Amino acid sequence: MLESVYQKCLIEELNLRNIKFESEVVIPVVYKGKRINCDFRCDFFIENLIVVEIKSVSDISDRHRAQLLNYEFIKSS
């Protein structure tokens, strides 16, 4: 299935379970004190605690790992 289909199904499931979430959350990128407009988003931010990034791939690549590390860096900033 396409990631967009998984995303719509997960939205439905989270709503059915009354779980608070935001979808397509813009993650601010700040470089040397200046906010950079680069449209960086995470698929879901659940209960103000959990980042969910949907992938529909046969293997996890280094690019996917780097994306997760970016979320960790932003959280610790």
RAZI-V359435 format. One record per residue. PHI is phi as a letter, one per 30 degrees, with the letter a starting at -180 (NA if undefined). Layout:
PHI
PHI
This chain:
NA
d
e
d
d
e
d
d
d
d
e
d
d
d
d
d
c
h
c
d
a
b
c
h
d
d
c
d
c
c
b
h
i
c
d
c
d
b
h
d
b
c
d
b
b
c
h
h
b
c
c
c
c
d
b
b
b
d
b
d
c
d
d
d
d
d
d
d
d
d
d
d
d
d
d
d
d
